[in-house]
Amino acid sequence: MAYFLLALGAIGHMVLWVAIINRVHSLGMARFWIKLFTAGFVAALAFAPVAVASILAWQRWGTPTGLMQFAATAAWIYVALCAGLCIVSTVHRLYLWWHPERVALPTHNLTRPIHLHERRREMIAPGIPSLIGALPGNQVLNIDFQEKDIFIDRLAAAHEGLRIAHLTDLHMSGRIQRAFYEHVVDVINEAAPDIVAVTGDLVEGDAFIEWLPATLGKLRGKYGVYCVLGNHDRRASEAKLKQQLAECNLVHLGDNWRQILVNDVPLILAGNEMPWYAPAADLSNCVGDSANSRLLRILLAHSPDQFQWAQANDIDLMMAGHLHGGQVRFPIVGAITSPSAYGVRYVAGIFRAGNTIMHVSRGVGALTPLRVNCPPEIALLKLRSTIGEAE
């Protein structure tokens, strides 16, 4: 029984500290503090089991003392609490699989795999990135191009079938080469979307702002290309990045909203870059909204944690990324790392609450070129009225 409790405790210990690290990384604090806290929590994750094992070994083979008994009692209490957390987290993970917010993809939605491994030397930088990219099972160059029907409750007939390419989390850092992103752009342009939405984490520093004209600057959408920034974009000069985006004809929504005409019927595109760039768009005075006339509201956000904000602001469709789908997904267990206040709840997929539906993409890039059971994703969202959802 003691060994079983220790095994559960070990798993619960990992769950505890990974959950804390995930939540800290969801905060908008400065990168220095994020790294400092993360280092401390990783140390606790690594060394707490060593401390517990040492104390229990002392209890078994050492000379009994009052201090030893106190330490052993504290160690067993910690093990028991972690074992309890293991059980609770298992139940919670099962609950998330059937959570009422989660929306299953219709069976007729299409996924087209794009394999770029034959071009690995061109796509991934030499050295350590190339070694990581060559690891067995690494899907970093296996892109899923997914067409998904998104059913909107209050969709105007003029917007039926509107096609939005959702691109997120490029993380241009030089570890994945520019040729990869150029190919991603070609795939999107070939699909001829009506709107292109890019939801943050574009570049990893000023040096990669120069990549934008040859990559995102080539994107084409019938009604425009729109973007917001993410937490990693803070590693570049905000002024330089925004200037280059404007020169590339990408409309940075940021904390703004704008009205566009689609088939002569207006809709609202809004931005939310919280918690890293404040504030979010103020939708209290949307032109065209009235008691008898309401415009479709589409939100570009980086973090899925803004889902509640989207609901409070009567958003119809929210698009986000940030979590990379977990990047490494284990069999049965799924994703572990997910820098969100909600853990893995919104790690990837489609979610609905009330009239608001959220699409969370796995993204196409990563700072570390490693993906396991979690291929990069380019999504083409087709808006449909819920009137035909049951058909």
N, C-alpha and C positions, 0 to 999 in steps of 0.2 A: 504493500500500500504506500509506503514511504517513497519508493522509487517512482510509482505512478504519479504521486503528488509532485515530486521533483520534476518529472517530465512535463506535466501540465504547467508547473510554475515556470519552467524554462521558456515554454512557448508564450505564456502570458507576459513574461518579462520582455520578450522581444516586441510583443504587441503594444505594451505600455510605452516603451521608449520610441518606437517607430511612430506611434500615434502622436506623441508629443512633438517629435521632429516635424511630422507632416503639418501640424497645426501652427507651429512657429513659422514655417515657410509660407504659410498663407497670409501672414501679417505684412503690413506695408512699411515695416521698420527698415532702417538703413542696412545695407548689405553687411557692414562691419559687425553689427549686432547679431544679424542672422547667423553669420559664420561663427561668431563667438559662442552663442548659445548652442548651435549645432555641435560644435566641438565638445562642449561640456556634456551634452546628452549622448553623443556617440561614446564618450569615455564611460558614462554610466552604463550604457548598453554593453560595453565590452568588459568592464571590470567588476560590475556588481556580481555576476555569477562567480567570478574568481573569489570575491570576498565571501560570498555565501558558502562556497565549497570549502574554503579554508576554515571558516568558523565551524562547519559541521564536522570536518575532519578533526579539528581541535576538540570538539565535544566527544567524539568517539574514542580518540586515542590519547588525548591530553589529560593532564591532572585537573580534576574538578575544582573550580573556583567560582566565586560569586560573579566575577566579571564574565567568565566563560558561559555560565548559565544564562546571564542576561543577554549576551551576544547571540547565543544559540536560540533563545526564545524569540528575539527580534528577527533572526534569519528565517525561522519557521513561519513567523507571522507574515513576512514578506513573501515567502514561497506560497503560502496559502492564499494571500490576496492576489498574487499573480495567477495562480491556478484558477481562482474564481473569475478573474478577468479573461482568461483563456476560454472558459465556458461561455461567458457572456458575449464575448466577441464572436464566437462561433455561431451562436444564436442570431446575433445581429447581422452577421454576414449572410446567413440563410434568409433573413428577413429582407435584406436589400435585394436579393434576387427576385423577390416577388413584391417589391415595394410598389405601392399604387401609383407613384410618379413615373415609374419606368414604362416606356412604350416599346413594344416589340416591333421590329421592322416587318412590314408586309412581305410576304413570301415572294412577290414578283419584283422586289427591288433587286438591282443588278450590281454585282461587284466584278470589276475587271482588273485582274492582277497585272502589275507592270514589274518585270524582273530586270534589274540593271546590274546583276553581279558580273556579267561579262565585261562591264565597263568599270569594274571596281577601282582599278588603278587611276582612272580618270576622275572618278567620283569621290574618292576618299584620300585624304592627304597621306603621304608616306610617314613611316615611323610608327609610333604607338597607335594613332587612329587606324592605320591600315591593318595592324595586327588585330585590333579589336574587331574591325570590319570583317576579317577573315575567320572569326570564331565560328565553329559549327552552330547552326541554329540562329545566327544573327540575321534578322530580317530588315536591317536598316536600309537596304536597297531593294526591298520587296514592297512596292507601293500598291495599296488598294485604292483604285478609283471606284468610288461607290456612288451610285445614283439612288437617292432616297426620296420617297414621297413623304411630304410633311403636311399633315392634315390640320388646317386652320379653321377654327370655329367661325370666325367673322371675316371670311375672305370674299372680297368683291368679285363679281363675275369677270371683270376686266383683268384681275390678277390671277385667275385660274391658270395653272401651268407655268407661272413665273419660275424661272430657273436661276438659282443662286449658287455660284461656286464658293464654297467655304474652304479657305486656306488659313492655316494657323501654325504657329510655333516653328518657324524656319530655323532660327538660331544660327544665322550665318556667322561662322567663327573661323573658317579655314580648315576645320577638321573634316567637315563634309565640303567638298569643293564646289565652286560656282557652277560647274557643268551640271551638277545634280539639280540645282534650283532652276537653271535654264530649261532643263527637261520638264520639270514640274510645270513651269509656265507654259511650255508648248502643249502639254496635255490639257491644261485648262482652256487655252485658247482654241484648241481643236474641238472642244465641247461647245464652244460658242455660247457661253452663259449670258443671261440678261444682266445680271449684277455679279460682281466679284466682291466678296467680303473677306478681308484679311484681319484676323483677330489677335495680333500682337506677337511679341518676342520675335522681332524681325532680325536684329543684328546684335552682335556681342561686343561692339566697340566701334569707335570712329573709323577704323581702317576698313570696315565692311560696309559703311555707308556708300562707298564707291562701287559696290556690287549692285546697288539698287537699279541704276539705269538699264543694265543688261539682264536683270531678272524681273523684279516686280514692275519695273517701268515698261515692260513689254506686255503686261497683262491687258486684256481687252474685255470689256463688258458693254453690252448694248446701251445700258443706262448708267455706266460708270463703274469705277473701281474705288472701293471705300476701305478705310482701315482704322484701327485703334492701336495703341501701344501696349506692351506688357512689361512685366517687372524686369526682364533682361534688357530691355531697351534703355533702361536707366544707365547702362554701362557706356552708352554713347552720348554725345552732346545732344541734348534735346533740340536746341535751335538748329543745329546742322542737319539732324535727322528729319525734322519737320520741313526744312527748306528743300532737302533733296526729294522728299515724298511729293511735295507740291510741284517741283520741277518734273517729276515723273508722272504727273497727272493722277496721282492717288489722292483722293479726298480724305483728309484726316478728320474724322468726326470728333475724337477726343471727348470733350465735355459739351459738345454741341449736338444739335439735331438739324436736319434739313428735309425739306419737302421736295420730292421729285415726281414727275408724271410718268406713269407706266400705262400705256394704252389709253392715254388721255384722262386717267383717273389718278389722283395724287395718293402718295403714301409717305410715311415718315421713316427716315433712317436716323438712328440716334447712337451715341457712343457712351460707354461707361468703362473707364480705365481704373476704377477703384480696386484695391485701396492704395495703389502706387501713385496715381495722378488724380488729384481731386480738383473740382467736384465732378460728379456725373452730369449728364445732360439734364436740363430743367425742362420737363415736358408739360408743365402746368399751363402753358399758353400756346399749345400747338395750333397753328393757324389751320382752319378748316374743321376742327373738332367742334361739335355742338351737340345739343340734346338729340337732334334728328340726323346728324351726319357725323360719322366717326371714320377716321382714316386708319388704315392698316399701319401698325407700329412694328418696326423691325429694329432690334438692338444688336449692335456689335459690342461685345465685352471680351475681356481676356479671361477673367476668372469666373468659373461656374458658381462661385460663392455669391455672385450678384443675382442669382435666380430669384431670391426673395424681393430684391429691389425691382426686378423686372415685373414681378406680379403686382407689387404695390403701384407701379406706374403703368399698369394695364398694357403691357407689351404682348403682342401676339406671337412673335417669333424672336427668340434670343439665340445668338450663336456665340460660342466660347471655345476655349482650348485649355492651355496652361498645364494640364495634368498628364499629357502624353499618353493617356490610356493606362498609365502605370509604368509604361516603357518595358518593364519585365513582368510578365504575368505567369504565375505558377499554375500547374494543373490543379483543378478543383478549387484551390484557394483564390486564384485570380491575382489582381494587383495588390501590392503591398505599399509601395511609395506613392503618395498622392498629396501634394502640398496644398491641402484644402482644410478649411475649418470643419468640413463634413467628412473628412477622411476619404474613403473610396466611394462614397455615395454617388457622386456625380463624375466618376473617373472617365467615362466615355459613354456615348449613346444618346438616346432621345428620351426626354423627360417632359411630363405634362403636369401642371397644377392649375386648376381652374381653366381660364381661357389662354393661359401662357404655355407655350411649348418651347423647350430648350434643346438645341443640338450641341453636343460637346464632341469636338473632333479629337482624334488621337494626335493630330498634327503630322507634319512631314519631316521635321528635323529633330535634332537633339544635340545638346552640347557634348555629350558622350555618345559616339556613334554605335550604340548598342540597343537593339530591340529584340525581345524574345517573346513569342506568342502575342505580339503586339505590333503588327506592321504599320508603317506610315500610312496616312490616309489623306486623300483628296476627296472631298464630298461635293456632289452636285445635288442640291436640294430642289425638289419640284413641289411648289405649293399647290395643295389641293384643298377643296372645300370638304368639310366633314360630312356634307350631305351625301357624298358618294363614297364615304369611307367603308361602308359595309358591303359595297358592291365587289 
